[in-house]
Amino acid sequence: MSHAPGSAGPHAPGTTDPHGAGSTDPHAPRHHVRPPANWANDPNGPFRWRGRYHLFYQHNPYAPTHTDMHWGHASSPDLARWTHHPIALTPTPGGPDEAGCWSGCVVDDAGVPTAVYTGIDHRHTGLGTLCLARAADPEDRHLERWRPEPGPVVAGPPDGLEVTMFRDPFVFSHAGRRWSLVGAGHADGTPSVLLYDCTDLTSWRFAGILLDGRDPVAADAFGDKAVGWECPQLLRTRGGGWVLAVALWDGDPRATGYLAGTLEPDAAGGLAFAPRTGGRLDHGRDFYAPAVLQDDAAGRALLWGWSWESRAREETERAGWAGVLTSPRVVDLGPDGTLRTAPAPELELLRAAAPFVTAPVRTPLPVAYDLSVIARTPTTASLLRAASGAELTLRLDPATGTVTLDRSGWPRARGDGAAPLVLPAGPPGAPELEVRVLVDGSLLEVFAGDRAVATERVYRRPDDVAELAVTSGGAGPGGAGDGAAVTGWALVPPTPG
């Protein structure tokens, strides 16, 4: 993906802490994957190899700005404890990736972990090339050394389609063959996902357009603002269906969406994706660039995203870091064909031995916590209070089956709207609703049941008060009675895995 470039700085790569625990910035997440300093964006190539989860990401090791893209790398035995490794991919002077190693994936190619990624050169105008890099020692479960292939396997988009955006390969297997999706945008403003047959990773064949923005289901789900679909990802559900996830690009990162449907061979020897339903992949303002791991060993699909900074650029530069990857999420489809998303259960390994709250009482909140609120009557949970009296709240309404997040008291540097965000959390009239909140520094992830998730950045001001107060069924704070149940754990510093 692409953003406006910034200037390089003095920081050197080679740090060993993926959580940035050494940062003194109170807004810095401690329990999510990010480099300890400088820039991070898209998660790339989540991959399971020899008992470890590997997660790569876009990284500028020299400054907290988007330029000079490398691939950072961390791995974990359990999705909770992460170890940072040396930078995996570095631009090659004079090579097809001389100006940046952009987003892609990692696949097992005959026993050799292989990164398939976007390379850009200094003449880059939106059209990348597709490049390969192979693990130098497949026996190394930490995969710390990578060897780039000298030239691209695809030098640019196919002729005749007037493609103006071409990047972010995603390789998957189906019907006995290996395929790749590539994100694209066309000169007439139509976004699309291109399809390649890449059974042999060194020999790619264009197999047509898998889907574009003129599809009526896609148009209804996404609207018409995107001019390109970035970071296309395809996952199989437990029930055998397929979910296509894309990042919606309109000249800047905008939002993410999903389409659920079927994937079948077509008459031309390619594949046809027929969407049946769709919607927002994440309902918040600070989630982009989805990356999927088909975790067959565990019988599930995992998803990560990038959460960018929404504070002023000068604050980010002073802090010396920018960007964090979200929590891993288990993604599936519900009986009605709509998306279901929940935090990976391994995240419970980060909880302190005992909860800090077990009832709806007023209590201070730690900097990082995992909070569950179950409402049987209309319930409001306040998480943060400003000196002005404004509150960051979650309102749970079983009658309507919704959770409403109000963060209007914390305006953003970008100036985008802060109207209350209404999330579907269950069927109207359900006996109870649950919301789970993961907070880590400035990163807020709200899971409304398993029906919707919203990722937001909330930067506490010095005079803000982080305190939990619950009101339910007309009772005041601390007097929720039987209308709500609350349990919360502080997140403890993870040890390297």
Phi, psi and omega in degrees: 000171188226142173221170176296132182287159176238193182261148180283156182231191190270352189291146181253149177286177172108008179288165186238016183239106185283349183260357180063032186295342179279355182289142175265000179288119181295343180274354186283124173297138181258341191242009177244155182288126171197156175290153181295340180208158173074199196270142167220140168224234195317132164294141182228143167052046172302135195204141178248126186214122176050048174082006180234146170271132176247138180225122178253167181198156176293135188208128166259110184281003188247342183196157178277046181225158184274093173197163174055057187288129171245180169251114168285168189206130172222156178220161186209147172277346192211012179070003179242315180260118185243143174244131179274139181244167175303156179307133185276311183239133180232138177306140180261118179305128181079358181268178181292346178248027187299334181257002177158139170263099185269191195291156179182210186218176174231135181227161174271112179250094180054043177088004179242112174303129187227124175275131176244115192216170179270126172252141175233148176251184186288349177265011186308129177232021183114345181255114178267177170246160180256124189237162177237147168218137186245147176298128182290333180222091181299343178282345180280111182290347177269348175048058187267352179232134183230143181241112179287145171288150188290332183226165180287153173272338172224120187277349181169182184290162178294151179291152171088356183256357182051051180280129180248351175222129186208108183188172169071065178292144175226116186260137179212168180245141178197140176055039175077009180227168177250136184230165173222139169266148175224130178288142185211160169219150186244162186299333180274007178089008180271126174277155179203169169241121178271153182239134176233143167272119181227042178308318168263113186298343180266359181220104186255143177235126177293128185243014174110184178266118180293317182195149174222177187291352177278349177299131186296326179291318178296317180297322180289323183284323189253342189078192187241018184277332184286136175254357176204149174251113180264165170047050178294136181224143181232131180227147174270138178267168180299329180275003178094358176280179182231146176235126174258121178249139179220155171260131187267115187250126176233032186108341173214163173301137183238299184197185176229153180216166177225156172228133178250136182185209182242154179232119184223154173298146176251175185292339183269006181087010177254213178230149175239129175254122181248100181285144178249329180206170181188179180171201180282134175285320175220133187271355181277180183263358190229047178221134181203167170058065181296148174223132189244140169242118173279093188273075186296328180299330179257001178066042184205169172243131179251148181222138172238160171221174176258132173248117184274173177274135177250009175269173184298147184300323181295328175293319178297317180294323177294322181290330177084013178208158178202131174095141180210150175271145182287175171296149172293138184236139174272126186240136179204182175248143176276175180302333180271005177085003179264163188290143172237132184222132179217152176299143176302134184299337179298341180296341177295343176295341180275351182289145173298162185300327180229145179291152176271347176212138179228010180207159181285074179242163176285129183202147176297150179253137176288173180293330179226130183204164178234112190238134175241130175235124177246123184247131173254344172227169179307127188224140174239130175245120177264132184249336186208139182231129179271163177298332179288347185101349178296147182229145171271115189229157169238125179248120181256127183231097180300331182297322180260351181070033185232155169239129181247122178261121177247110179237026186293340180282358181238079184295162187245152180297329182288340178081010179285162187295155181231037177295151178307140183257120182261122183247134172290132183235347181175177179290143177304138179081010177297150182296334177202157176235146176236139171234137176242132185240125174249118179240132179216099186062237182273357184268124179240121176239120184248119178253110180273094192057226170245015186274332183200153177224146178227128177253125182223153171253126179232117183259113181292133173274160185304328183261009174287149178245116178271101185214135177274128174222128185242131176237130183214138174057033178088352179283155178279176179307131182084359180236041184287343178060222181271004184284343183208152173237139185226133173219135181218142178237138167290146174271128184264152182301125179286149172266149179304145181262000000 
